[in-house]
Amino acid sequence: MSDIVTADTKSKVAETDNGDYVNALVRGLEVIRAFSRTNSRMTLSEVAAETGLTRAAARRFLLTLVRERYAGKDGKYFMLTPKVLELGFSVLASMDITDVIQPIINELAEDIRESVFVTTFDQDSVIYIARASSQRVVSVGIAIGSRGPAHCLSTGRVLLAALPEADLESYFRTAKFVQFTEKTVTSRVKLREAIKEVKNQGWSIVDEEYEIGLRSISVPVQDRSGRTIAALNVCCPSSRWTIEDMRSKILLKLIETAQTISNGILH
Protein backbone atom coordinates (compact mmCIF):
# COMPACT_ATOMS: atom_id res chain seq x y z
CA MET A 1 0.00 0.00 0.00
CA SER A 2 1.25 3.50 -0.79
CA ASP A 3 2.75 5.55 2.02
CA ILE A 4 1.12 8.66 0.51
CA VAL A 5 -2.36 9.01 1.92
CA THR A 6 -3.72 12.05 0.11
CA ALA A 7 -6.27 11.23 -2.61
CA ASP A 8 -4.86 13.87 -4.95
CA THR A 9 -1.38 12.38 -4.86
CA LYS A 10 -2.72 8.86 -5.27
CA SER A 11 -4.55 10.01 -8.36
CA LYS A 12 -1.41 11.56 -9.84
CA VAL A 13 0.55 8.37 -9.16
CA ALA A 14 -2.14 6.24 -10.80
CA GLU A 15 -2.18 8.42 -13.88
CA THR A 16 1.57 8.01 -14.39
CA ASP A 17 2.01 4.41 -13.25
CA ASN A 18 3.71 3.24 -16.43
CA GLY A 19 7.10 1.88 -15.40
CA ASP A 20 8.89 5.13 -16.15
CA TYR A 21 7.57 6.80 -13.01
CA VAL A 22 9.63 6.47 -9.78
CA ASN A 23 7.37 6.86 -6.77
CA ALA A 24 10.20 7.11 -4.26
CA LEU A 25 11.79 10.02 -6.12
CA VAL A 26 8.49 11.91 -6.12
CA ARG A 27 8.07 11.37 -2.39
CA GLY A 28 11.63 12.49 -1.68
CA LEU A 29 11.09 15.69 -3.66
CA GLU A 30 7.86 16.33 -1.76
CA VAL A 31 9.78 16.11 1.51
CA ILE A 32 12.33 18.66 0.25
CA ARG A 33 9.57 20.99 -0.98
CA ALA A 34 7.83 20.80 2.42
CA PHE A 35 10.50 23.12 3.81
CA SER A 36 9.92 26.80 3.10
CA ARG A 37 10.64 30.29 4.37
CA THR A 38 8.03 29.91 7.10
CA ASN A 39 8.75 26.21 7.74
CA SER A 40 12.55 26.12 7.68
CA ARG A 41 12.70 23.83 10.77
CA MET A 42 10.16 21.04 11.02
CA THR A 43 9.52 18.00 13.20
CA LEU A 44 8.91 14.54 11.79
CA SER A 45 5.18 14.90 12.48
CA GLU A 46 5.05 18.26 10.72
CA VAL A 47 6.79 16.89 7.63
CA ALA A 48 4.42 13.91 7.55
CA ALA A 49 1.41 16.21 7.82
CA GLU A 50 2.72 18.60 5.17
CA THR A 51 3.47 15.87 2.63
CA GLY A 52 0.69 13.38 3.33
CA LEU A 53 3.26 10.68 4.09
CA THR A 54 3.00 8.31 7.03
CA ARG A 55 5.38 9.05 9.90
CA ALA A 56 7.39 5.93 9.04
CA ALA A 57 7.82 6.98 5.41
CA ALA A 58 8.64 10.58 6.31
CA ARG A 59 11.24 9.35 8.79
CA ARG A 60 12.95 7.21 6.14
CA PHE A 61 13.13 10.06 3.65
CA LEU A 62 14.31 12.58 6.24
CA LEU A 63 17.05 10.31 7.59
CA THR A 64 18.18 9.55 4.04
CA LEU A 65 18.46 13.29 3.36
CA VAL A 66 20.42 13.71 6.61
CA ARG A 67 22.76 10.85 5.71
CA GLU A 68 23.38 12.38 2.26
CA ARG A 69 23.85 15.80 3.93
CA TYR A 70 20.94 17.47 2.13
CA ALA A 71 19.30 17.92 5.55
CA GLY A 72 20.44 18.38 9.12
CA LYS A 73 18.92 17.39 12.46
CA ASP A 74 18.88 19.41 15.66
CA GLY A 75 17.05 17.54 18.40
CA LYS A 76 13.56 16.82 17.11
CA TYR A 77 13.84 19.35 14.28
CA PHE A 78 14.96 18.76 10.69
CA MET A 79 16.16 21.46 8.29
CA LEU A 80 17.61 21.58 4.79
CA THR A 81 21.34 22.30 4.38
CA PRO A 82 23.02 24.51 1.76
CA LYS A 83 23.96 21.32 -0.12
CA VAL A 84 20.42 21.39 -1.53
CA LEU A 85 21.60 24.33 -3.64
CA GLU A 86 23.74 21.85 -5.59
CA LEU A 87 20.54 20.29 -6.95
CA GLY A 88 19.87 23.53 -8.78
CA PHE A 89 23.45 24.37 -9.67
CA SER A 90 23.29 22.67 -13.08
CA VAL A 91 20.15 24.63 -13.88
CA LEU A 92 21.81 27.87 -12.81
CA ALA A 93 24.81 27.02 -14.97
CA SER A 94 22.61 26.38 -17.99
CA MET A 95 20.80 29.69 -17.37
CA ASP A 96 24.17 31.44 -16.99
CA ILE A 97 24.80 32.33 -13.35
CA THR A 98 25.54 35.87 -14.54
CA ASP A 99 21.77 36.31 -14.80
CA VAL A 100 21.32 35.42 -11.14
CA ILE A 101 24.03 36.60 -8.73
CA GLN A 102 26.66 38.07 -10.99
CA PRO A 103 25.47 41.67 -11.43
CA ILE A 104 25.28 42.18 -7.68
CA ILE A 105 28.77 40.93 -6.91
CA ASN A 106 30.21 42.60 -10.01
CA GLU A 107 29.11 45.94 -8.61
CA LEU A 108 30.77 45.23 -5.27
CA ALA A 109 33.98 44.05 -6.93
CA GLU A 110 34.25 47.22 -8.98
CA ASP A 111 33.40 49.40 -6.00
CA ILE A 112 36.15 48.05 -3.75
CA ARG A 113 38.38 46.90 -6.64
CA GLU A 114 38.95 43.43 -5.18
CA SER A 115 37.77 39.86 -5.84
CA VAL A 116 34.36 38.80 -4.52
CA PHE A 117 33.12 35.23 -4.03
CA VAL A 118 29.98 33.38 -2.94
CA THR A 119 30.34 29.95 -1.33
CA THR A 120 28.26 27.16 0.18
CA PHE A 121 29.26 24.39 2.61
CA ASP A 122 29.68 20.66 1.97
CA GLN A 123 31.26 18.17 4.41
CA ASP A 124 34.47 19.90 5.55
CA SER A 125 34.83 22.23 2.57
CA VAL A 126 33.41 25.38 1.03
CA ILE A 127 32.33 25.32 -2.61
CA TYR A 128 32.71 28.46 -4.72
CA ILE A 129 29.48 29.03 -6.64
CA ALA A 130 30.05 32.58 -7.94
CA ARG A 131 32.91 35.06 -8.35
CA ALA A 132 33.62 38.57 -9.58
CA SER A 133 36.95 40.30 -10.17
CA SER A 134 37.93 43.94 -10.51
CA GLN A 135 40.09 45.42 -13.25
CA ARG A 136 43.23 45.30 -11.11
CA VAL A 137 46.33 43.66 -12.60
CA VAL A 138 46.66 41.45 -9.52
CA SER A 139 43.46 39.68 -8.42
CA VAL A 140 42.61 36.43 -6.67
CA GLY A 141 41.81 33.67 -9.17
CA ILE A 142 39.57 30.93 -7.78
CA ALA A 143 37.39 29.01 -10.24
CA ILE A 144 33.67 28.41 -9.75
CA GLY A 145 33.18 24.86 -8.45
CA SER A 146 36.49 24.86 -6.58
CA ARG A 147 36.64 23.65 -3.01
CA GLY A 148 38.53 25.11 -0.08
CA PRO A 149 39.16 23.95 3.53
CA ALA A 150 36.49 25.41 5.80
CA HIS A 151 38.65 25.65 8.92
CA CYS A 152 41.04 28.30 7.58
CA LEU A 153 38.78 30.37 5.31
CA SER A 154 36.56 33.22 6.46
CA THR A 155 33.69 31.82 4.37
CA GLY A 156 34.18 28.47 6.05
CA ARG A 157 33.95 29.95 9.53
CA VAL A 158 30.81 31.88 8.63
CA LEU A 159 29.19 28.69 7.34
CA LEU A 160 30.42 26.61 10.28
CA ALA A 161 29.02 29.17 12.71
CA ALA A 162 25.59 28.67 11.13
CA LEU A 163 25.53 24.87 11.50
CA PRO A 164 23.23 23.18 14.01
CA GLU A 165 25.23 22.08 17.05
CA ALA A 166 24.98 18.39 16.14
CA ASP A 167 26.36 19.04 12.64
CA LEU A 168 29.16 21.18 14.05
CA GLU A 169 30.12 18.38 16.43
CA SER A 170 30.14 15.94 13.53
CA TYR A 171 32.43 18.30 11.62
CA PHE A 172 34.90 18.42 14.49
CA ARG A 173 34.89 14.62 14.76
CA THR A 174 35.70 14.02 11.10
CA ALA A 175 37.46 17.07 9.64
CA LYS A 176 41.22 17.17 9.13
CA PHE A 177 42.75 20.49 10.13
CA VAL A 178 45.68 20.84 7.74
CA GLN A 179 48.24 23.57 8.44
CA PHE A 180 48.77 25.61 5.26
CA THR A 181 50.81 28.48 6.75
CA GLU A 182 52.35 29.23 10.11
CA LYS A 183 49.20 31.24 10.90
CA THR A 184 46.70 28.43 10.21
CA VAL A 185 44.58 27.59 13.25
CA THR A 186 44.61 23.81 13.67
CA SER A 187 43.76 23.60 17.38
CA ARG A 188 40.19 22.41 17.87
CA VAL A 189 39.88 24.56 20.99
CA LYS A 190 41.02 27.73 19.20
CA LEU A 191 38.92 26.97 16.16
CA ARG A 192 35.82 26.52 18.32
CA GLU A 193 36.55 29.88 19.92
CA ALA A 194 36.94 31.50 16.50
CA ILE A 195 33.65 30.02 15.27
CA LYS A 196 31.88 31.17 18.44
CA GLU A 197 33.22 34.69 17.89
CA VAL A 198 31.95 34.67 14.29
CA LYS A 199 28.53 33.49 15.47
CA ASN A 200 28.37 36.34 17.99
CA GLN A 201 29.58 39.15 15.75
CA GLY A 202 28.08 37.99 12.43
CA TRP A 203 31.20 38.16 10.25
CA SER A 204 34.69 36.68 9.93
CA ILE A 205 38.16 37.92 9.02
CA VAL A 206 40.94 35.39 8.39
CA ASP A 207 44.50 36.64 8.11
CA GLU A 208 46.92 34.64 5.92
CA GLU A 209 45.81 31.24 7.29
CA TYR A 210 45.34 29.65 3.86
CA GLU A 211 47.96 31.53 1.88
CA ILE A 212 50.55 34.07 2.95
CA GLY A 213 49.76 37.46 1.44
CA LEU A 214 45.97 37.02 1.44
CA ARG A 215 43.37 38.22 3.91
CA SER A 216 39.65 37.65 3.57
CA ILE A 217 36.44 38.91 5.12
CA SER A 218 33.06 37.16 4.91
CA VAL A 219 29.45 37.59 5.99
CA PRO A 220 26.46 35.23 5.83
CA VAL A 221 23.80 35.31 3.13
CA GLN A 222 20.49 34.47 4.78
CA ASP A 223 16.97 33.64 3.73
CA ARG A 224 13.94 35.40 5.19
CA SER A 225 13.82 33.02 8.15
CA GLY A 226 17.38 34.00 9.09
CA ARG A 227 18.93 30.70 8.00
CA THR A 228 22.39 31.03 6.47
CA ILE A 229 22.41 29.57 2.96
CA ALA A 230 25.74 30.91 1.66
CA ALA A 231 28.69 33.12 2.52
CA LEU A 232 29.74 36.30 0.71
CA ASN A 233 33.46 36.98 0.66
CA VAL A 234 36.02 39.60 -0.31
CA CYS A 235 39.59 38.35 -0.68
CA CYS A 236 42.36 40.96 -0.44
CA PRO A 237 46.15 41.01 -0.81
CA SER A 238 47.56 41.90 2.61
CA SER A 239 49.83 44.44 0.92
CA ARG A 240 46.78 46.52 -0.05
CA TRP A 241 44.52 46.16 2.99
CA THR A 242 45.11 46.16 6.74
CA ILE A 243 42.65 44.24 8.91
CA GLU A 244 41.35 47.52 10.32
CA ASP A 245 40.77 48.89 6.81
CA MET A 246 38.81 45.74 5.93
CA ARG A 247 36.61 46.26 8.98
CA SER A 248 36.05 49.96 8.39
CA LYS A 249 35.87 50.13 4.58
CA ILE A 250 34.65 46.72 3.35
CA LEU A 251 32.50 45.15 6.06
CA LEU A 252 29.47 47.45 5.76
CA LYS A 253 29.44 47.17 1.94
CA LEU A 254 29.70 43.39 2.26
CA ILE A 255 26.75 43.27 4.66
CA GLU A 256 24.65 45.48 2.36
CA THR A 257 25.48 43.31 -0.66
CA ALA A 258 24.59 40.13 1.23
CA GLN A 259 21.24 41.68 2.11
CA THR A 260 20.61 42.55 -1.54
CA ILE A 261 21.29 38.94 -2.51
CA SER A 262 19.05 37.69 0.30
CA ASN A 263 16.19 39.98 -0.71
CA GLY A 264 16.14 39.16 -4.37
CA ILE A 265 18.13 36.10 -5.35
CA LEU A 266 18.68 33.19 -2.98
CA HIS A 267 15.50 32.80 -0.96
N, C-alpha and C positions, 0 to 999 in steps of 0.2 A: 504494500500500500504506500502511496506517496506520502512523504513527510510534509508536503505543502498542503495546507488545509483550506485555503481560500478557494472558492468556486471559480473565481475569475482566472486564477493561475492554473487551476486544473484544466479549464477550458482551453487556455492557450497551449498547454502541454499536449492535450489531446489533438489539437489542430495540427501540431507540428511533429507528431510522433511517427517519424518516417525513417528512422535509423541514422539520419544525419543530425539529429537534434540531441544534444548532451544535457540531460536534466541537471546533473551535478554542477556543471558550469553555470547554468542559469541561476541555480540556488546560491552558489558562491557569489555571483555578481550582485544578487539581491541583498546579500548580507553586507557587502561593501557599500552599496547604495543606501543602506539603512542609516549610515552615519551622515550627518549633515552639519551645517553651521550651528543649529540649535540642539542637535543631538550628537555632539562630538565625543561624548563619553556615555556608554550605555552598558547596562547590566545584561546578563544572558537572557533574563525574562523580557527585557525591553526589546532586544533584538528579535527574539522569537515572536513577540507581539507585532512588531513593525513589519516583519517579513511574512508572517503566516506560517512559519516553520514550527515544528514541535521543538521543545526545549532540547531534546536529545540531538536533533539534527542541527539546530543552531549552535549547540556546543561543539559539535564536530567541525563545522565550518569555521567557527571562531578560533578554535585551537589550531586548526590547520593554518589559518592566516597568521596566528602568533608564531607558530613554528617556522613559517616561511618569511617572517619579519615584515609582513604587510600590516600587522596589527600588534598592539602591545596590550599588556594586562597590568592593572594597578588595583590590587585587592579584588573586589567584585566587578570592577569596571573594565571594559574593553574600549580601545580607541585605535583608529588607523594611525599608521606611521608614515613619515615622508616617503618611504619606499614605494607607496602606492602611486606617487607621481611618475615612477618609472613606467607604469602601465600606459601612461599617456605620452611618454617621451617620444616614441616613434611617430605618433600623430603630430606632435609639435614640430618634430624635425621635418615631416613631410609638408607641413604648413609654412615652414620657415620660421624658426624661433624669433627672427627679427620682428615678425608681425606681433609677437606677444610681449616679451620682456625688453627686447633690445632697445627700442627708442628711449625708454626710461633710464636705463643704465648708460646708454651712449651720452645722454645729456649730463649725467653726473661725471662721467669720465672726462668729458671736455671741460667741464666747470673746474674740476680740481687738477686736471691734466695728469691723471694717474690711471692705472688699470683697475677695473671693477669686475667683480665676479659674483655669481649666485651659486650656492651649493646646497645639496641635500645630504642626508646621513644614511649610511648603509653599513651594518656590522661595525667595524672599527675605523671606517674611512669616511671622508667626505667625497661627494661626486660633484664635479663642476658641470652645471647645466646651462650656464650662460656667461658670457664675458664681453667686456668692452674695453678698448684701449684708446689712449689719447694720441695726439700727433707727435709726442716726444720721440726722440731718437732712441732712447733707452726706455723700454717698457717691459713689464713682466709677461712672459709668454707661456700660458697654461691652456692647453686645448680643452674644448668642451668634451665631456665624457671621461676626463682624467680623474684619477683618484688621488687623495692625499691622506696622510695619517692624522686622525682627528685629535690626538693628544697634544700635538705641537703646532696646531693651526688655530687662528682666532675663530674661523668659521666652525671648526670642530668643537671648540669649547662652548660656543654659543649653542650649537645643536645638542651637545652633551648636557648642558645645563637645562635643556627643555625636556629631557627624557623622563618618563616615570621612574620612580626610585628603583623598582624591580629591574627595569631595563638597564639603568645605570650600573646597578650591582652586577648584572650579567656582563656588561662591558668590562668592568674592572676584573672580573674573573677570567676573561678570555683574551683580552687585548694584549698585544706585545708593545711595550713602550721603548721603541728604538731611539737611541741617542744620535741625532743628526749633527748637532754642533755642541760646543761646550756649554751652551745656554739651554739646551733642551731639557725640559722637566721630565724626568723619568720616575721620580718617586711617586708612588700612589698617594701618599699622604699629602704631598705638596700639590699634586694634580687635583685631588679632591678639594683642597682649599681654593685653588684657582677657579674651579668650576663653580664652587659655592659663591665666590666673589662675583663671577659673571652673572649668576642667577640673581643676585641681589641688586647689582647695578644696571643690568640689562644690556651690556655690551662687553666686548673683549678686545684687548690689545696684546699681541704676541710679538716679542722683540728678538729677532734673529734666532729663533729656536729651530726652524726648519732649514734655513739657509742664511749664512752670514751675509749681511748687507741688505737684508729685507726685513721690514716691519709690516705688520698688517693690523687692521682694525675691522671689526665685524659687529653687526647687529642682527637681531632676529627679524624674519619676515613672518607675520602672523595672520591667521584668518580672523574672521569676525568674533569667534569665540575666544580668541586670545591664544590659540594653539600655534606653536611655532612650526612652520612647514618648510622653511628654508632659512639660509643665512645670506646676508648681503655683505660684501667684503670689498675693502680697498687695500691694495697691496702697494707699498711704497719702498723705494730705495732709502736706506737709513741715511745716506749722504744728503738727501733732499729734505727729509722730514725728521724732526725730533718727536719724541713721544708726546711732549706737551703740545706741540703744534698739531699733531694728529687729533688730540683731544679737543683743542680749541677751534680748529679750522675745518676739520673733516667730520667729526662725530655728528654734529647737528644736521649737516647735509645728508649724511648716511641714514640717520633716523627718518628724516623727511622723505627720502627716496624709498626706504622700506615701507613707509606708510602709503605712499603712492602705489607701489606694487600691490600691497595688501588690499587697498580699496578697489583696484580695478582689474587685477590680473589673476592672482593665485588663490582666490577664495570662491 
